[in-house]
């Protein structure tokens, strides 16, 4: 089922560094996310916080309707500047900064300015996707369910 596509030699036991030679590293999520003071500098951050509060209020209902995990990679100049995960698959739902703790069903890679136009209703998500304004990997059709979550949030 799985096969190696790179041609690097396989690592054999005993070839790597010994446990005493390794340094303890922090989690990758900590390294990927700017510190909290820097987060407020992003124009999309208040939107994510507000959507997060909405999900905490009505998450149980959304989990029943959506049943998916979404990861949003917000980019600027082609580099990921923010990552948020919307978990509407288990419990009462959750939204948190960073990459998905469980495998995401759908991953969106969206420039920050395009994301802001989408959530403010200035741009149609389907047309933006077809025009190549953002990328989607995984189960693309689940994006329609996420669009409904954003529309419900916008009504508030």
N, C-alpha and C positions, 0 to 999 in steps of 0.2 A: 504494500500500500504506500508506504513512504520510501523515498529513495533520496540519496544525496545528489544534489545537483551541482554543488561546488566541488572542486577537486582538491580541497585541503586534506591533509592527512588526518586520520582519526586520532583522537587523543587516547592514549593508553594509560591505565592506572600506574601511578608512580612517576609519570613524566612532569606533572604540574608542581607548583610550589607546595611546601608542607604547610600544615595548618598554622604553625608558629610564625610563618613568613607572611601571612595575610593580615591586612588591616580591616577593621570593621568599617563598613560603609553605610551611609544612610540609605533610606529607600529611594528608588528612582523617582517616585512621585514628588518627594520633597525637592529634588534637584530640578525637576521639570517646571515647577511652579515658582513664580516670583514670590518674594516675601509679602505679607499682608499689606504693608504700606505701599508697595508698588502696584498691587492689584487694583486699588481704587483709581489709578491713573488710566486704566483702560476704559474706553467709553462703553463697552459691553458689560463690564462688571456689575453695575447696578441692576441691569436687566436680568442677569443671571441670578443675582441675589433675590430679586423680586419673584422670579419664576420659582426659585427654590422655596420661598415662603408659600407660594400658591400650591406647590406640590405637597408640602407638609400638611396643608389644610384639607386638600381633596385627594390625596395620594391613593387612598384605598379604592376609591371609585375609578381612578385612572388605571390602577393595576389591573382591575377586572376588564377594562375596555382595551388597553394597549398591550399588556403582557410582553414587554420588550425592554432591552437595555440599549440606550443611545449614548454614543460618545461624540462630543462636539470638540473638534480641534480648530481653534480660532487662530488664524494666521495674519501676519503682517509682513510684507516684503518676502513672501514665500517661506517664512519661518513660523513655527507654532509658538504663539505667545501665551495662549491660555488653553487649558483643557478642562472640560466639564463633563460629567457623566450624569445622565438622567436614568435612574433605575426604576422602571415601572414594571418589573417582573416579579418582585417578591415583597412580602410584607405589606406595608402601607406606602411603599414608594419612597424614593430618596433622590436627592440631587446634591452632588458634591463636586468640589474642584479636584481636578486630577484625572488620570486615566481610569478606565473601568476596572473595578476589582474582579469582576467576572467577565468572561468574554462578551464583548458588545455585539448585539445583533446587527447594528448599523453604526457606521462611523462616518461622520460628516466632517469634511475639511473645508472650512469657509473663511474667506478673508473677513476681517472685522467689519469693514465698511459694508460689505454685502450682508452680513448677519444683521447689522443694525437696520438696513433697509427692509430685510425680510420680516423682522419682528415688529417693525413700525408699520407694516402693511404697505410700504411703498413699492414693493417688488413681489411678483407672483413667484412662489417657490418652484412650481413646475417649469415655468418659462426660464427662470434663472438657471435651473439645473440643465435644461436642454441647451441653453446658450453657453454652458461651460463656466458659469460664474463660480460654482463650487463643485466639489467632488463628493461622491458617496460610495462607500464600499460596504459589502455585506448585503443585507436584505433591503434593497432599494425601496420596495413598496411600503415598508414600515414607515417611511418618511411621511406618508400621508397621515398616519396616526399621530406622529409628532407635530405635524402642522395643526391638527385639531387641538392638541394640548396648548400650543402657543395661541391659537385663536380664543380658547376658553380663558386663558390668562389675560389676553388683551381686552376682554369684555369687562373685566373687573375695574 
